[in-house]
Amino acid sequence: MTAPTVIGVDPSITATGLACSDGSLITVGGKADRGDDRLLDIACAIGTACHSADLVVIEDLPTHAHGAGITGMAQGVIRLMCLRASVPYALVTAATLKKWATGTGNAGKADMRMALYKRTGMDIRDDNQADAWWLRAAGLEALGFPVVEMPATQVRALAAVTWPSVHMGSAA
């Protein structure tokens, strides 16, 4: 059976991390972008990625963080593009993602990058891309196509996620 096409998205108004279905990593946005125009860049990138996706896995909004409202705008655009493309998406809290990737729910950004390096040998310096990679990998794990071997205790962390029904090959 062919692996599903899954993308991972770490939303941010300034630097959205995107793990594409082919495994490539990009960051959408940056200092050169200004204001709400960044939302257009995010929409374009997600729209292109969704064209070939079976599932999008998005880091959920922090519940009590100051930047949640700003990040919410980026997440809203991402959800809209998924809906337009009829691609199901799952929201994964940061704590769940960290618990799955590192074994602890309060891991820092460096811990996430180090866990990625230890499991894959990939030295990703961009925190947004590293989180997006883990989000994509979580989706593949949940669909039965793991890309890295994880301890069972860490895999159980993904049970906290409400995974949508996915019809593989439906987005092509």
C-alpha positions as CSV (number, residue, x, y, z in Angstrom):
1,M,0.0,0.0,0.0
2,T,1.3,3.4,-0.9
3,A,2.0,5.8,2.0
4,P,-0.5,8.7,2.3
5,T,0.5,12.2,1.4
6,V,0.8,14.2,4.7
7,I,2.0,17.7,5.3
8,G,2.9,19.2,8.6
9,V,2.4,22.9,9.4
10,D,3.8,24.9,12.3
11,P,1.7,28.1,12.0
12,S,3.2,31.5,12.6
13,I,2.5,34.9,11.1
14,T,6.2,35.6,10.7
15,A,7.7,32.1,9.9
16,T,5.3,29.2,9.2
17,G,7.1,25.9,9.0
18,L,5.9,23.5,6.3
19,A,6.9,19.9,5.9
20,C,5.7,19.0,2.4
21,S,4.4,15.6,1.4
22,D,7.7,14.8,-0.4
23,G,9.6,15.4,2.9
24,S,11.0,18.8,1.9
25,L,11.0,21.6,4.5
26,I,10.3,25.3,3.9
27,T,9.6,28.4,5.9
28,V,6.9,30.7,4.7
29,G,7.4,34.4,5.6
30,G,10.1,36.2,7.2
31,K,11.3,39.7,7.9
32,A,11.0,40.8,4.3
33,D,7.2,40.3,4.5
34,R,5.0,42.9,6.0
35,G,1.7,42.8,7.9
36,D,-1.3,40.9,6.6
37,D,0.4,40.3,3.3
38,R,2.1,37.4,5.1
39,L,-1.3,35.7,5.2
40,L,-1.4,35.7,1.4
41,D,2.0,34.0,1.3
42,I,0.8,31.4,3.8
43,A,-2.4,30.8,1.9
44,C,-0.5,30.3,-1.4
45,A,2.0,27.9,0.1
46,I,-0.7,25.8,1.9
47,G,-3.0,25.9,-1.1
48,T,-0.1,24.5,-3.3
49,A,0.8,21.8,-0.7
50,C,-2.9,20.8,-0.1
51,H,-3.3,20.1,-3.8
52,S,-1.6,16.8,-3.3
53,A,-2.3,16.0,0.4
54,D,-4.4,13.4,2.1
55,L,-4.0,14.9,5.5
56,V,-2.6,18.2,7.0
57,V,-1.4,18.1,10.6
58,I,-1.3,21.6,12.2
59,E,0.1,22.6,15.5
60,D,-2.8,23.8,17.6
61,L,-3.0,27.3,19.1
62,P,-1.5,27.8,22.6
63,T,-4.4,28.4,25.0
64,H,-2.9,31.1,27.2
65,A,-0.1,32.6,25.2
66,H,0.1,36.3,24.3
67,G,0.7,35.5,20.6
68,A,-2.2,33.1,20.3
69,G,-4.4,35.7,18.6
70,I,-1.8,36.6,16.0
71,T,-1.0,32.9,15.4
72,G,-4.7,32.3,15.2
73,M,-4.9,34.4,12.0
74,A,-2.3,32.2,10.4
75,Q,-4.0,29.1,11.6
76,G,-7.3,30.3,10.3
77,V,-5.9,30.8,6.8
78,I,-4.3,27.3,6.9
79,R,-7.6,25.7,7.9
80,L,-9.5,27.7,5.2
81,M,-7.1,26.4,2.5
82,C,-7.5,22.9,3.8
83,L,-11.3,23.3,3.6
84,R,-11.1,24.7,0.1
85,A,-9.1,21.8,-1.0
86,S,-11.3,19.3,0.8
87,V,-8.3,18.0,2.7
88,P,-8.9,16.8,6.3
89,Y,-6.7,18.2,9.0
90,A,-5.8,17.4,12.6
91,L,-4.8,19.8,15.3
92,V,-2.0,18.7,17.6
93,T,-1.2,20.6,20.8
94,A,2.4,21.6,21.3
95,A,2.5,19.5,24.5
96,T,1.3,16.4,22.7
97,L,3.8,17.0,19.8
98,K,6.7,17.4,22.3
99,K,5.7,14.4,24.3
100,W,5.6,12.2,21.1
101,A,8.8,13.6,19.7
102,T,10.9,13.8,22.9
103,G,9.1,11.9,25.7
104,T,8.4,15.0,27.7
105,G,5.5,17.5,27.1
106,N,7.6,20.6,28.1
107,A,10.6,20.0,25.8
108,G,12.2,23.2,24.4
109,K,12.9,24.0,20.8
110,A,16.5,22.7,21.0
111,D,15.1,19.4,22.5
112,M,12.8,19.0,19.5
113,R,15.7,19.6,17.1
114,M,18.0,17.2,19.0
115,A,15.3,14.5,19.0
116,L,15.0,14.9,15.2
117,Y,18.8,14.7,14.8
118,K,19.0,11.6,17.0
119,R,16.2,9.8,15.2
120,T,17.0,10.8,11.6
121,G,20.5,12.4,11.4
122,M,18.8,15.6,10.1
123,D,20.4,18.7,11.4
124,I,17.5,21.2,11.0
125,R,18.4,24.6,12.5
126,D,15.0,26.2,11.8
127,D,12.6,25.5,14.8
128,N,9.6,26.0,12.6
129,Q,10.7,23.4,10.1
130,A,11.7,21.0,12.8
131,D,8.2,21.2,14.4
132,A,6.6,20.9,10.9
133,W,8.7,17.7,10.3
134,W,7.5,16.2,13.6
135,L,3.8,17.1,12.8
136,R,4.0,15.4,9.4
137,A,5.7,12.4,11.0
138,A,2.9,12.3,13.6
139,G,0.3,12.2,10.9
140,L,2.1,9.4,9.1
141,E,2.4,7.5,12.4
142,A,-1.3,7.9,13.1
143,L,-2.1,6.5,9.6
144,G,0.1,3.5,10.1
145,F,3.1,4.7,8.0
146,P,5.7,5.6,10.6
147,V,8.8,7.3,9.3
148,V,10.8,6.9,12.5
149,E,10.7,4.2,15.1
150,M,9.3,5.6,18.4
151,P,9.0,4.1,21.8
152,A,5.4,2.8,22.5
153,T,5.0,5.2,25.4
154,Q,5.7,8.2,23.1
155,V,3.4,6.8,20.4
156,R,0.6,6.6,22.9
157,A,0.8,10.4,23.3
158,L,-0.8,10.7,19.8
159,A,-4.0,9.1,21.2
160,A,-4.8,12.5,22.6
161,V,-5.3,13.8,19.0
162,T,-8.7,13.7,17.2
163,W,-7.6,12.2,13.9
164,P,-10.0,12.8,11.0
165,S,-11.1,10.0,8.6
166,V,-8.6,10.0,5.7
167,H,-9.3,8.7,2.2
168,M,-5.8,8.1,0.9
169,G,-5.2,9.3,-2.6
170,S,-8.3,11.5,-2.5
171,A,-6.6,14.8,-2.9
172,A,-4.7,14.1,-6.1
